[in-house]
Amino acid sequence: MQTGDLTFTSMISNLLPNTTYYARGYIVTTSATEYGNVVSFQTNFALPVVTTLAISNLTYTNVTCSGEVLSTGVGPFFERGICYNIIPNPTIGGGYNYADDSSGVGVFTIDIPNLSLGTTFYMRAYGTNLSGTSYGEEVVFTTPASPYTIGQNYGGGIIFHIDYTGLHGLIAAPTDQGSLPWAPSGFGNLSLGVSGQSNTSILANAIGLGNPNFAATYCESLTLNGYSDWFLPSISELFSLYDNKAVVGGFSGPDYYYWTSNDVAWDATKATIVDFSFQIVNTLEEPKTTPHRVRAVRAF
């Protein structure tokens, strides 16, 4: 308390956040207490105030999310961003989150990549200050499902494998390309890998592109249904074709052995085949000069 004809200032503490207060000065004399004009003020929010805005640019695997920080609250403001999850009420500690490059009050936009296809996501904007983190309203969105299915006629053949993205995979030729040897007599060992496309290119160049009478060179030179990027599948790729042989079709005897584009590391005279007649997948090593079935595939 101050006395005399003075301007005075008082510090008021322990106020509630986000609260409107009314105040007025007063003076006590020997005869009465006099009051000044009433003034009002509102305290700041303790936590940030955040709102979630509508999404945009939704594709199979990406979406643009936006939010707005209306107030940074009390104390230092650290971060604003977007959090999302496949369960409701996502948080920065219980889901996925992307922080915005800037901070403070205002609208911000973040592109979210690598989403799963055909999945419902729950998304909220957030803001974090010294007091903690607050969240905007929840926005729900669903990414489109994959446009492709196993057994679908597409890209010159029949889809038999779709990768994790749902947008890429492998296509089998509708029918076999005949029965051919893997390589000529005396052909060496190339220790080929998991990519049939790469294996086929290496094999075709080693055997000679001018000689299409072998499994890899035939596939390398094949133009079928308007496409010319066919190849001889690797072991893993042919396994996938085996798993879906019923929907692809055209696998008829009497020879159910299909060449892969993999040779046998411990025997330069042999390469690997997959037996399509068994109920479970079965691989064998066969002489490279022995004719067996060929089914060309291509990637999309």
C-alpha positions as a Markdown table, in Angstrom:
| # | Residue | x | y | z |
|---|---|---|---|---|
| 1 | Met | 0.0 | 0.0 | 0.0 |
| 2 | Gln | 1.2 | 3.5 | -0.9 |
| 3 | Thr | 0.1 | 6.8 | 0.7 |
| 4 | Gly | 0.1 | 10.3 | -0.6 |
| 5 | Asp | -0.7 | 12.0 | -3.9 |
| 6 | Leu | 1.1 | 9.4 | -6.0 |
| 7 | Thr | 0.8 | 7.1 | -9.1 |
| 8 | Phe | 1.1 | 3.6 | -7.9 |
| 9 | Thr | 1.6 | 0.1 | -9.4 |
| 10 | Ser | 0.6 | -3.2 | -7.8 |
| 11 | Met | 1.8 | -6.7 | -8.9 |
| 12 | Ile | -1.0 | -9.3 | -8.8 |
| 13 | Ser | 0.0 | -13.0 | -8.8 |
| 14 | Asn | -1.6 | -16.4 | -8.8 |
| 15 | Leu | -4.2 | -15.5 | -11.4 |
| 16 | Leu | -6.0 | -18.3 | -13.4 |
| 17 | Pro | -5.1 | -18.7 | -17.0 |
| 18 | Asn | -7.7 | -17.8 | -19.7 |
| 19 | Thr | -9.8 | -15.8 | -17.2 |
| 20 | Thr | -11.3 | -12.3 | -17.4 |
| 21 | Tyr | -10.6 | -10.1 | -14.4 |
| 22 | Tyr | -12.0 | -6.6 | -13.4 |
| 23 | Ala | -9.9 | -4.2 | -11.4 |
| 24 | Arg | -10.0 | -0.6 | -10.1 |
| 25 | Gly | -7.8 | 1.5 | -8.0 |
| 26 | Tyr | -8.9 | 2.8 | -4.6 |
| 27 | Ile | -7.9 | 5.3 | -2.0 |
| 28 | Val | -8.7 | 5.3 | 1.7 |
| 29 | Thr | -9.1 | 8.6 | 3.5 |
| 30 | Thr | -10.1 | 9.3 | 7.0 |
| 31 | Ser | -13.6 | 9.8 | 6.0 |
| 32 | Ala | -14.3 | 7.3 | 3.2 |
| 33 | Thr | -12.9 | 4.8 | 0.6 |
| 34 | Glu | -12.9 | 6.1 | -3.0 |
| 35 | Tyr | -12.7 | 3.9 | -6.1 |
| 36 | Gly | -11.4 | 4.6 | -9.6 |
| 37 | Asn | -12.7 | 3.5 | -13.0 |
| 38 | Val | -13.1 | -0.2 | -13.6 |
| 39 | Val | -10.7 | -1.8 | -16.1 |
| 40 | Ser | -10.8 | -5.4 | -17.4 |
| 41 | Phe | -8.1 | -7.7 | -18.6 |
| 42 | Gln | -7.8 | -11.4 | -19.6 |
| 43 | Thr | -5.0 | -13.7 | -18.7 |
| 44 | Asn | -3.3 | -15.8 | -21.3 |
| 45 | Phe | -3.8 | -19.5 | -21.8 |
| 46 | Ala | -1.4 | -21.7 | -19.9 |
| 47 | Leu | -1.2 | -24.3 | -22.7 |
| 48 | Pro | -1.1 | -23.4 | -26.4 |
| 49 | Val | -4.4 | -23.1 | -28.2 |
| 50 | Val | -4.4 | -25.1 | -31.4 |
| 51 | Thr | -7.0 | -26.0 | -34.1 |
| 52 | Thr | -6.8 | -28.6 | -36.8 |
| 53 | Leu | -7.6 | -27.6 | -40.3 |
| 54 | Ala | -9.0 | -29.6 | -43.2 |
| 55 | Ile | -6.7 | -32.0 | -45.1 |
| 56 | Ser | -5.9 | -31.6 | -48.8 |
| 57 | Asn | -4.0 | -33.4 | -51.7 |
| 58 | Leu | -5.0 | -36.9 | -50.5 |
| 59 | Thr | -3.4 | -39.6 | -52.7 |
| 60 | Tyr | -2.8 | -43.3 | -52.2 |
| 61 | Thr | 0.2 | -42.7 | -49.9 |
| 62 | Asn | 0.4 | -39.0 | -49.1 |
| 63 | Val | -1.7 | -36.2 | -47.6 |
| 64 | Thr | -1.3 | -32.6 | -46.8 |
| 65 | Cys | -2.3 | -31.7 | -43.2 |
| 66 | Ser | -2.7 | -28.2 | -41.8 |
| 67 | Gly | -3.2 | -26.6 | -38.4 |
| 68 | Glu | -3.2 | -23.2 | -36.7 |
| 69 | Val | -1.7 | -22.1 | -33.4 |
| 70 | Leu | -4.1 | -19.4 | -32.0 |
| 71 | Ser | -2.1 | -18.8 | -28.8 |
| 72 | Thr | 1.3 | -20.0 | -27.7 |
| 73 | Gly | 0.1 | -20.0 | -24.1 |
| 74 | Val | 2.3 | -19.1 | -21.1 |
| 75 | Gly | 6.0 | -19.6 | -21.1 |
| 76 | Pro | 8.4 | -20.5 | -23.9 |
| 77 | Phe | 6.8 | -22.1 | -27.0 |
| 78 | Phe | 8.8 | -25.1 | -28.4 |
| 79 | Glu | 7.0 | -26.8 | -31.3 |
| 80 | Arg | 4.0 | -27.1 | -33.5 |
| 81 | Gly | 3.1 | -29.9 | -35.8 |
| 82 | Ile | 0.8 | -32.8 | -36.9 |
| 83 | Cys | 0.4 | -36.1 | -35.2 |
| 84 | Tyr | -1.5 | -39.1 | -36.6 |
| 85 | Asn | -2.2 | -42.8 | -35.9 |
| 86 | Ile | -4.6 | -45.6 | -37.0 |
| 87 | Ile | -6.4 | -45.3 | -33.6 |
| 88 | Pro | -8.3 | -42.3 | -32.4 |
| 89 | Asn | -6.9 | -39.4 | -30.3 |
| 90 | Pro | -3.3 | -39.6 | -31.6 |
| 91 | Thr | -0.6 | -37.9 | -29.4 |
| 92 | Ile | 3.1 | -37.1 | -30.0 |
| 93 | Gly | 4.0 | -39.9 | -27.7 |
| 94 | Gly | 1.5 | -42.4 | -29.0 |
| 95 | Gly | 1.7 | -42.4 | -32.8 |
| 96 | Tyr | 3.5 | -40.6 | -35.6 |
| 97 | Asn | 4.3 | -36.9 | -35.6 |
| 98 | Tyr | 5.9 | -34.3 | -37.9 |
| 99 | Ala | 7.1 | -31.0 | -36.5 |
| 100 | Asp | 6.7 | -27.8 | -38.5 |
| 101 | Asp | 9.9 | -26.0 | -39.4 |
| 102 | Ser | 8.7 | -22.8 | -37.9 |
| 103 | Ser | 7.0 | -22.0 | -34.6 |
| 104 | Gly | 4.7 | -19.5 | -33.0 |
| 105 | Val | 1.2 | -18.3 | -33.8 |
| 106 | Gly | -0.2 | -18.9 | -37.3 |
| 107 | Val | -1.3 | -21.5 | -39.9 |
| 108 | Phe | 1.1 | -24.2 | -40.9 |
| 109 | Thr | 1.1 | -27.0 | -43.4 |
| 110 | Ile | 2.9 | -30.4 | -43.4 |
| 111 | Asp | 3.0 | -33.1 | -46.1 |
| 112 | Ile | 2.8 | -36.6 | -44.7 |
| 113 | Pro | 4.3 | -39.3 | -46.9 |
| 114 | Asn | 4.5 | -43.1 | -47.0 |
| 115 | Leu | 0.9 | -43.8 | -45.7 |
| 116 | Ser | -0.6 | -47.3 | -46.1 |
| 117 | Leu | -3.2 | -47.7 | -48.8 |
| 118 | Gly | -6.8 | -48.3 | -47.9 |
| 119 | Thr | -6.3 | -47.3 | -44.3 |
| 120 | Thr | -8.2 | -44.9 | -42.0 |
| 121 | Phe | -6.0 | -42.4 | -40.1 |
| 122 | Tyr | -6.8 | -40.0 | -37.2 |
| 123 | Met | -4.9 | -36.7 | -37.3 |
| 124 | Arg | -4.6 | -33.7 | -34.9 |
| 125 | Ala | -2.5 | -30.6 | -34.9 |
| 126 | Tyr | -0.5 | -29.9 | -31.8 |
| 127 | Gly | 1.5 | -27.2 | -30.0 |
| 128 | Thr | 4.0 | -27.6 | -27.2 |
| 129 | Asn | 5.2 | -25.0 | -24.7 |
| 130 | Leu | 6.8 | -25.1 | -21.2 |
| 131 | Ser | 3.5 | -26.1 | -19.7 |
| 132 | Gly | 2.9 | -29.1 | -22.0 |
| 133 | Thr | 1.2 | -30.1 | -25.2 |
| 134 | Ser | -2.3 | -29.3 | -26.4 |
| 135 | Tyr | -4.1 | -30.7 | -29.5 |
| 136 | Gly | -6.6 | -29.4 | -32.0 |
| 137 | Glu | -9.8 | -31.2 | -33.1 |
| 138 | Glu | -9.4 | -34.7 | -34.6 |
| 139 | Val | -9.7 | -35.1 | -38.4 |
| 140 | Val | -10.4 | -38.5 | -39.9 |
| 141 | Phe | -9.4 | -39.5 | -43.4 |
| 142 | Thr | -9.0 | -42.8 | -45.4 |
| 143 | Thr | -6.4 | -43.4 | -48.1 |
| 144 | Pro | -7.7 | -45.0 | -51.3 |
| 145 | Ala | -7.3 | -48.8 | -51.6 |
| 146 | Ser | -4.8 | -50.3 | -54.1 |
| 147 | Pro | -6.2 | -50.1 | -57.7 |
| 148 | Tyr | -4.6 | -53.5 | -58.3 |
| 149 | Thr | -5.5 | -57.1 | -57.3 |
| 150 | Ile | -3.9 | -60.5 | -57.7 |
| 151 | Gly | -5.2 | -62.1 | -60.8 |
| 152 | Gln | -6.1 | -58.8 | -62.5 |
| 153 | Asn | -5.4 | -58.6 | -66.2 |
| 154 | Tyr | -3.1 | -55.7 | -66.6 |
| 155 | Gly | 0.0 | -54.5 | -68.4 |
| 156 | Gly | 0.1 | -57.3 | -71.0 |
| 157 | Gly | -0.4 | -60.1 | -68.6 |
| 158 | Ile | -1.8 | -61.2 | -65.2 |
| 159 | Ile | -0.8 | -59.6 | -61.8 |
| 160 | Phe | 0.6 | -62.2 | -59.5 |
| 161 | His | 2.5 | -60.0 | -56.9 |
| 162 | Ile | 1.8 | -56.6 | -55.4 |
| 163 | Asp | 4.5 | -55.1 | -53.2 |
| 164 | Tyr | 4.0 | -53.3 | -49.8 |
| 165 | Thr | 3.2 | -50.0 | -51.5 |
| 166 | Gly | 0.1 | -51.5 | -53.2 |
| 167 | Leu | 1.1 | -49.6 | -56.4 |
| 168 | His | 3.9 | -51.8 | -57.8 |
| 169 | Gly | 4.4 | -55.5 | -58.4 |
| 170 | Leu | 4.9 | -58.2 | -61.0 |
| 171 | Ile | 2.9 | -59.4 | -64.0 |
| 172 | Ala | 3.1 | -62.9 | -65.6 |
| 173 | Ala | 2.7 | -63.6 | -69.3 |
| 174 | Pro | -0.7 | -65.2 | -69.9 |
| 175 | Thr | 0.9 | -68.4 | -71.2 |
| 176 | Asp | 4.3 | -70.1 | -71.2 |
| 177 | Gln | 7.0 | -69.1 | -73.7 |
| 178 | Gly | 7.7 | -72.7 | -74.5 |
| 179 | Ser | 10.4 | -75.1 | -73.3 |
| 180 | Leu | 14.0 | -74.0 | -73.6 |
| 181 | Pro | 17.4 | -74.8 | -72.2 |
| 182 | Trp | 18.9 | -72.3 | -69.7 |
| 183 | Ala | 22.3 | -71.9 | -71.3 |
| 184 | Pro | 24.5 | -73.5 | -73.9 |
| 185 | Ser | 26.9 | -76.3 | -73.0 |
| 186 | Gly | 30.0 | -75.2 | -71.1 |
| 187 | Phe | 28.4 | -72.0 | -69.9 |
| 188 | Gly | 30.0 | -70.7 | -66.6 |
| 189 | Asn | 28.6 | -69.7 | -63.2 |
| 190 | Leu | 27.5 | -66.1 | -62.8 |
| 191 | Ser | 26.2 | -66.3 | -59.1 |
| 192 | Leu | 23.1 | -64.3 | -60.0 |
| 193 | Gly | 21.0 | -62.5 | -57.4 |
| 194 | Val | 17.4 | -61.8 | -56.3 |
| 195 | Ser | 16.3 | -59.5 | -59.1 |
| 196 | Gly | 15.1 | -61.4 | -62.2 |
| 197 | Gln | 15.3 | -58.3 | -64.3 |
| 198 | Ser | 19.0 | -57.8 | -63.5 |
| 199 | Asn | 19.7 | -61.5 | -63.8 |
| 200 | Thr | 18.1 | -61.7 | -67.2 |
| 201 | Ser | 20.1 | -58.8 | -68.5 |
| 202 | Ile | 23.4 | -60.2 | -67.3 |
| 203 | Leu | 22.5 | -63.7 | -68.7 |
| 204 | Ala | 21.3 | -62.5 | -72.0 |
| 205 | Asn | 24.5 | -60.4 | -72.6 |
| 206 | Ala | 26.7 | -63.3 | -71.5 |
| 207 | Ile | 25.0 | -65.8 | -73.8 |
| 208 | Gly | 24.5 | -63.3 | -76.6 |
| 209 | Leu | 21.4 | -61.4 | -77.5 |
| 210 | Gly | 21.6 | -62.8 | -81.1 |
| 211 | Asn | 20.7 | -66.3 | -79.8 |
| 212 | Pro | 17.1 | -66.2 | -78.5 |
| 213 | Asn | 16.9 | -70.0 | -78.1 |
| 214 | Phe | 17.6 | -69.9 | -74.3 |
| 215 | Ala | 15.4 | -69.0 | -71.4 |
| 216 | Ala | 16.9 | -65.6 | -70.6 |
| 217 | Thr | 17.7 | -64.5 | -74.1 |
| 218 | Tyr | 14.2 | -65.4 | -75.2 |
| 219 | Cys | 12.6 | -63.3 | -72.4 |
| 220 | Glu | 15.0 | -60.4 | -73.0 |
| 221 | Ser | 14.0 | -60.2 | -76.7 |
| 222 | Leu | 10.3 | -60.9 | -76.2 |
| 223 | Thr | 7.7 | -58.4 | -77.2 |
| 224 | Leu | 4.3 | -59.5 | -76.0 |
| 225 | Asn | 0.9 | -57.6 | -75.8 |
| 226 | Gly | 2.7 | -54.3 | -76.5 |
| 227 | Tyr | 5.4 | -54.7 | -73.9 |
| 228 | Ser | 9.1 | -55.5 | -74.4 |
| 229 | Asp | 10.5 | -55.4 | -70.9 |
| 230 | Trp | 9.8 | -59.1 | -70.0 |
| 231 | Phe | 12.4 | -61.1 | -68.0 |
| 232 | Leu | 13.0 | -64.5 | -66.5 |
| 233 | Pro | 12.0 | -64.5 | -62.9 |
| 234 | Ser | 14.4 | -65.1 | -60.0 |
| 235 | Ile | 13.8 | -67.8 | -57.4 |
| 236 | Ser | 11.9 | -65.6 | -55.0 |
| 237 | Glu | 9.8 | -64.1 | -57.9 |
| 238 | Leu | 9.0 | -67.5 | -59.2 |
| 239 | Phe | 8.0 | -68.6 | -55.7 |
| 240 | Ser | 5.4 | -65.7 | -55.7 |
| 241 | Leu | 4.2 | -66.9 | -59.1 |
| 242 | Tyr | 3.9 | -70.4 | -57.7 |
| 243 | Asp | 1.8 | -69.2 | -54.8 |
| 244 | Asn | -0.7 | -67.6 | -57.2 |
| 245 | Lys | -0.5 | -70.2 | -60.0 |
| 246 | Ala | -4.2 | -71.0 | -59.7 |
| 247 | Val | -5.4 | -67.4 | -60.5 |
| 248 | Val | -2.7 | -66.9 | -63.2 |
| 249 | Gly | -3.3 | -70.2 | -64.9 |
| 250 | Gly | -1.8 | -71.9 | -67.9 |
| 251 | Phe | 0.6 | -74.1 | -66.0 |
| 252 | Ser | 0.1 | -77.5 | -67.8 |
| 253 | Gly | 2.1 | -80.7 | -68.0 |
| 254 | Pro | 3.7 | -82.9 | -68.7 |
| 255 | Asp | 6.7 | -80.7 | -67.8 |
| 256 | Tyr | 5.9 | -78.7 | -64.7 |
| 257 | Tyr | 9.5 | -77.6 | -64.2 |
| 258 | Tyr | 10.0 | -73.8 | -64.7 |
| 259 | Trp | 13.4 | -72.1 | -65.0 |
| 260 | Thr | 14.4 | -69.4 | -62.6 |
| 261 | Ser | 17.1 | -66.9 | -63.6 |
| 262 | Asn | 19.4 | -68.2 | -60.8 |
| 263 | Asp | 22.3 | -70.6 | -61.4 |
| 264 | Val | 23.7 | -73.0 | -58.7 |
| 265 | Ala | 26.6 | -71.6 | -56.8 |
| 266 | Trp | 28.3 | -75.0 | -56.2 |
| 267 | Asp | 27.7 | -76.5 | -59.6 |
| 268 | Ala | 28.5 | -74.4 | -62.7 |
| 269 | Thr | 26.7 | -76.9 | -64.9 |
| 270 | Lys | 23.3 | -76.4 | -63.3 |
| 271 | Ala | 20.6 | -73.8 | -62.7 |
| 272 | Thr | 17.5 | -73.7 | -60.4 |
| 273 | Ile | 14.0 | -74.8 | -61.4 |
| 274 | Val | 10.7 | -74.7 | -59.5 |
| 275 | Asp | 8.4 | -77.7 | -59.7 |
| 276 | Phe | 4.8 | -76.4 | -60.2 |
| 277 | Ser | 3.2 | -79.8 | -59.8 |
| 278 | Phe | 3.7 | -80.1 | -56.0 |
| 279 | Gln | 1.3 | -78.8 | -53.4 |
| 280 | Ile | 4.3 | -77.1 | -51.7 |
| 281 | Val | 7.0 | -75.2 | -53.4 |
| 282 | Asn | 9.9 | -77.3 | -54.4 |
| 283 | Thr | 13.2 | -76.3 | -56.1 |
| 284 | Leu | 15.7 | -78.5 | -57.9 |
| 285 | Glu | 19.0 | -78.1 | -59.7 |
| 286 | Glu | 18.9 | -79.1 | -63.4 |
| 287 | Pro | 21.6 | -79.2 | -66.1 |
| 288 | Lys | 21.6 | -75.8 | -67.9 |
| 289 | Thr | 21.3 | -77.5 | -71.3 |
| 290 | Thr | 18.1 | -79.4 | -70.4 |
| 291 | Pro | 14.9 | -77.7 | -71.9 |
| 292 | His | 12.3 | -76.7 | -69.3 |
| 293 | Arg | 9.3 | -74.4 | -69.2 |
| 294 | Val | 9.7 | -70.6 | -69.4 |
| 295 | Arg | 7.2 | -68.1 | -68.1 |
| 296 | Ala | 8.2 | -64.5 | -68.7 |
| 297 | Val | 7.3 | -61.8 | -66.2 |
| 298 | Arg | 7.5 | -58.0 | -66.0 |
| 299 | Ala | 7.4 | -55.3 | -63.4 |
| 300 | Phe | 5.0 | -52.5 | -63.0 |
